[in-house]
Amino acid sequence: MTNHLALATQKLENKGFLDIEVDPTLDLIAEIEKLKKEKNAVLLAHYYQDSEIQDIADYIGDSLGLSQRAAKTDADIIVFAGVHFMAETAKMLSPKKKVLLPDLKAGCSLADSCPPHLFRKFKEKYPDHVVVSYINCTAELKTLTDICCTSTNAVQIIESIPKEQPIIFAPDFNLGTYLKKKTGRENMVLWNGSCMVHEIFSHEKITKLMLRHPEAELIAHPECEAVLLEKAHFIGSTTGLLNYTKRSNSSTFIVATEDGIIHQMKKASPHKTFISAPPNNTCACNECPHMKRNTIEKLYLCMKYELPEITLPQWVIEQGVASINKMLEVSAKAGLLAG
């Protein structure tokens, strides 16, 4: 290792990317494509990433699609442009591969809302319940989970469990409430967690926006609050929302989820209009601050120095991966496969 590379690597290990300057004359897109080939790396990106990262990803998708890709990739290195729990999931599914995340501080407010030590005590109150956890949770919480789900397959996962079997659903209360209504499963206990992005939408502002645009359809992610979902013309995962805008005859949509998905919606339907659902704050956008920690510069440095790397204790991988594998099995049987 050269002195320059060793110094840069040490800085990454000690302080992150803040002290490393990227040559402004570099064509970072070309450099990243070059690094992907040299290192046999695959770049997976969530729909909520910045558009320039989406445009150079080998695969763009929601949590289900990304999990499926991580499980079957032949790459030596998985570079995950997303948040921490997504990269952890990739590591659990491909433990022998190196998994990189451009910024280790790219966390998740929903995952943080369900600390494993508190959930363990909560679970002890319901010993006869099956635990279904939204994949937006920590790796350790997955060790306390019987089967994971995503917003794409949540209904199928719940319906795969016998109706008489009581369920604990964690950590998203809003998604759990939606699932209870959708499946009629009243014997479901909900953990009270939420996503900061999907909790912030203003019911009042959206109502006014719908009055100004009577031709528009409101489409919403099931992590939104019930009062908003009741108004929605369509409810679905990020992939579900994207696909709906492709096939709908409507030309205008009010989109109640993180703004990143609108990039793909515009690419797929350039003749249609997409309006971000207004939040209940002074900001004009609905961005996840964790998702947006990843930048093209951090992505380049991450791939160049192969840091930061996601590592997990072996016991977490062994005890947690079963819940993900069960989810993938149910999804495959239901025909919910990555495109």
FINU-574788 format. One record per residue (C-alpha): x, y, z; residue in three letters. Coordinates in pm, whole numbers, padded with zeros to 5 digits, always signed. Layout:
XYZALA;...
***
This chain:
+00000+00000+00000MET;+00141+00340-00095THR;+00196+00604+00173ASN;-00081+00816+00020HIS;-00326+00528+00019LEU;-00229+00423+00370ALA;-00278+00778+00500LEU;-00614+00814+00329ALA;-00729+00477+00459THR;-00624+00570+00813GLN;-00821+00893+00788LYS;-01126+00701+00675LEU;-01094+00460+00964GLU;-01041+00733+01222ASN;-01251+01029+01109LYS;-01462+00935+00811GLY;-01457+01124+00484PHE;-01442+01479+00615LEU;-01063+01513+00596ASP;-01018+01365+00250ILE;-01040+01599-00045GLU;-01160+01471-00380VAL;-00985+01610-00685ASP;-01247+01845-00837PRO;-01121+01769-01189THR;-01206+01399-01159LEU;-01497+01259-01354ASP;-01644+01075-01057LEU;-01903+00890-01262ILE;-01632+00746-01489ALA;-01409+00668-01189GLU;-01687+00482-01010ILE;-01768+00279-01322GLU;-01398+00195-01351LYS;-01377+00089-00987LEU;-01682-00134-01023LYS;-01510-00328-01300LYS;-01168-00341-01133GLU;-01304-00464-00800LYS;-01592-00677-00931ASN;-01826-00462-00726ALA;-02201-00420-00760VAL;-02368-00091-00667LEU;-02714-00125-00515LEU;-02914+00194-00459ALA;-03245+00267-00294HIS;-03502+00486-00467TYR;-03450+00752-00200TYR;-03089+00821-00301GLN;-02987+01135-00493ASP;-03062+01111-00863SER;-02696+01103-00969GLU;-02637+00796-00752ILE;-02949+00628-00885GLN;-02830+00687-01241ASP;-02502+00496-01195ILE;-02639+00210-00983ALA;-02637-00144-01118ASP;-02973-00196-00953TYR;-03225+00051-00809ILE;-03510-00073-00597GLY;-03700-00092-00273ASP;-03608-00305+00027SER;-03746-00629-00116LEU;-03573-00597-00453GLY;-03248-00489-00293LEU;-03256-00784-00053SER;-03315-01025-00341GLN;-03026-00877-00541ARG;-02793-00888-00241ALA;-02876-01255-00188ALA;-02794-01365-00543LYS;-02514-01137-00659THR;-02189-01285-00791ASP;-01993-00970-00712ALA;-01704-00977-00465ASP;-01803-00642-00316ILE;-02153-00506-00248ILE;-02163-00127-00232VAL;-02490-00022-00075PHE;-02613+00331-00144ALA;-02881+00333+00120GLY;-02895+00328+00498VAL;-02734+00112+00763HIS;-03002-00154+00807PHE;-03002-00219+00431MET;-02627-00279+00425ALA;-02661-00501+00733GLU;-02925-00706+00551THR;-02690-00747+00254ALA;-02413-00864+00488LYS;-02643-01116+00653MET;-02746-01256+00315LEU;-02391-01257+00174SER;-02167-01296+00482PRO;-01857-01391+00283LYS;-01872-01079+00067LYS;-01739-00737+00156LYS;-02027-00494+00208VAL;-01959-00119+00196LEU;-02174+00179+00297LEU;-02063+00528+00184PRO;-02151+00684+00522ASP;-02184+00480+00842LEU;-02395+00759+00990LYS;-02667+00693+00733ALA;-02906+00544+00986GLY;-03284+00511+01005CYS;-03524+00682+01245SER;-03761+00385+01222LEU;-03491+00131+01307ALA;-03376+00355+01594ASP;-03731+00363+01733SER;-03710-00005+01832CYS;-03403-00077+02049PRO;-03350-00455+02070PRO;-03311-00463+02449HIS;-03648-00294+02497LEU;-03816-00506+02231PHE;-03687-00821+02399ARG;-03876-00727+02717LYS;-04184-00637+02511PHE;-04171-00975+02337LYS;-04159-01157+02671GLU;-04510-01027+02746LYS;-04646-01218+02446TYR;-04474-01560+02448PRO;-04730-01721+02216ASP;-04700-01454+01944HIS;-04511-01483+01617VAL;-04285-01182+01557VAL;-04305-01013+01218VAL;-04056-00729+01180SER;-04046-00473+00905TYR;-03707-00503+00739ILE;-03640-00140+00842ASN;-03490-00258+01170CYS;-03148-00338+01309THR;-02968-00666+01251ALA;-03000-00748+01620GLU;-03376-00698+01612LEU;-03389-00951+01330LYS;-03245-01208+01572THR;-03565-01162+01778LEU;-03783-01195+01468THR;-03954-01500+01318ASP;-04008-01349+00973ILE;-03928-01014+00816CYS;-04139-00822+00567CYS;-04113-00518+00343THR;-04386-00280+00236SER;-04405-00474-00091THR;-04472-00815+00064ASN;-04615-00726+00407ALA;-04971-00834+00323VAL;-04848-01166+00179GLN;-04628-01228+00484ILE;-04914-01167+00728ILE;-05152-01383+00525GLU;-04896-01667+00519SER;-04939-01700+00896ILE;-05243-01897+01021PRO;-05529-01664+01115LYS;-05555-01803+01468GLU;-05186-01730+01534GLN;-05137-01400+01725PRO;-04868-01169+01591ILE;-04633-00901+01719ILE;-04559-00649+01445PHE;-04259-00417+01477ALA;-04135-00153+01452PRO;-04367+00060+01231ASP;-04700+00139+01398PHE;-04848+00303+01088ASN;-04768+00008+00863LEU;-04896-00229+01130GLY;-05223-00036+01155THR;-05260-00051+00777TYR;-05193-00427+00777LEU;-05450-00492+01051LYS;-05713-00315+00842LYS;-05602-00472+00513LYS;-05585-00832+00640THR;-05849-00820+00914GLY;-05597-00952+01167ARG;-05713-00808+01497GLU;-05488-01042+01696ASN;-05185-00831+01609MET;-04992-00637+01874VAL;-04805-00331+01742LEU;-04478-00175+01853TRP;-04506+00204+01855ASN;-04233+00310+01609GLY;-04240+00538+01307SER;-04044+00689+01018CYS;-03967+01059+01055MET;-04023+01127+00684VAL;-04363+00960+00659HIS;-04483+01106+00990GLU;-04420+01463+00883ILE;-04677+01498+00606PHE;-04938+01764+00675SER;-05296+01641+00641HIS;-05421+01999+00621GLU;-05173+02108+00352LYS;-05235+01794+00145ILE;-05612+01850+00164THR;-05566+02205+00033LYS;-05331+02080-00238LEU;-05590+01824-00351MET;-05851+02100-00374LEU;-05616+02306-00594ARG;-05544+02002-00811HIS;-05873+01807-00832PRO;-05736+01610-01127GLU;-05447+01474-00918ALA;-05429+01135-00751GLU;-05282+01109-00404LEU;-05047+00811-00380ILE;-04897+00717-00043ALA;-04656+00480+00124HIS;-04814+00265+00399PRO;-04569+00412+00652GLU;-04786+00726+00641CYS;-05042+00792+00913GLU;-05388+00636+00880ALA;-05564+00972+00833VAL;-05356+01031+00520LEU;-05392+00677+00387LEU;-05770+00715+00405GLU;-05744+00994+00148LYS;-05507+00811-00085ALA;-05615+00687-00426HIS;-05340+00426-00411PHE;-05123+00286-00129ILE;-04804+00096-00201GLY;-04432+00044-00155SER;-04190+00265-00344THR;-04185+00015-00630THR;-04563-00014-00609GLY;-04604+00363-00629LEU;-04367+00386-00925LEU;-04545+00111-01115ASN;-04885+00265-01042TYR;-04783+00598-01195THR;-04674+00414-01509LYS;-05007+00240-01564ARG;-05250+00500-01429SER;-05445+00714-01675ASN;-05399+01013-01447SER;-05151+01278-01553SER;-05090+01437-01210THR;-04987+01275-00883PHE;-04935+01402-00530ILE;-04661+01176-00393VAL;-04660+01104-00018ALA;-04324+00942+00033THR;-03957+01044+00022GLU;-03877+01273-00273ASP;-03609+01048-00420GLY;-03863+00822-00592ILE;-03989+01112-00806ILE;-03669+01096-01012HIS;-03764+00750-01137GLN;-04127+00851-01184MET;-04026+01140-01409LYS;-03791+00918-01608LYS;-04062+00658-01660ALA;-04342+00908-01736SER;-04189+01237-01852PRO;-04526+01362-01977HIS;-04682+01339-01628LYS;-04666+01579-01333THR;-04546+01476-00987PHE;-04602+01696-00682ILE;-04432+01628-00350SER;-04684+01599-00067ALA;-04620+01897+00164PRO;-04473+01832+00509PRO;-04582+01994+00832ASN;-04275+02216+00856ASN;-04109+02506+00675THR;-03912+02282+00439CYS;-04031+02255+00080ALA;-03927+01893+00041CYS;-03962+01551+00202ASN;-03607+01423+00212GLU;-03469+01158+00445CYS;-03159+01318+00600PRO;-03005+00973+00651HIS;-03048+00863+00289MET;-02911+01192+00169LYS;-02589+01154+00371ARG;-02461+00946+00081ASN;-02305+01164-00189THR;-02127+01090-00514ILE;-01797+01196-00351GLU;-01845+00961-00055LYS;-01944+00684-00291LEU;-01622+00728-00490TYR;-01404+00729-00176LEU;-01591+00431-00036CYS;-01521+00227-00349MET;-01162+00345-00384LYS;-01057+00262-00029TYR;-01317-00011+00037GLU;-01430+00164+00353LEU;-01644+00195+00560PRO;-01712-00178+00572GLU;-02016-00332+00739ILE;-01925-00602+00989THR;-02158-00804+01211LEU;-02098-01055+01490PRO;-02130-01411+01364GLN;-02412-01487+01610TRP;-02616-01197+01473VAL;-02577-01325+01118ILE;-02661-01683+01215GLU;-02963-01597+01431GLN;-03097-01313+01219GLY;-03069-01435+00860VAL;-03340-01699+00902ALA;-03608-01429+00932SER;-03492-01272+00604ILE;-03471-01606+00424ASN;-03826-01691+00531LYS;-03942-01359+00388MET;-03767-01425+00057LEU;-03922-01772+00037GLU;-04275-01636+00086VAL;-04207-01358-00165SER;-04084-01607-00425ALA;-04394-01823-00380LYS;-04614-01514-00417ALA;-04431-01413-00733GLY;-04292-01096-00576LEU;-03955-01098-00746LEU;-03709-00822-00827ALA;-03731-00690-01180GLY;
***
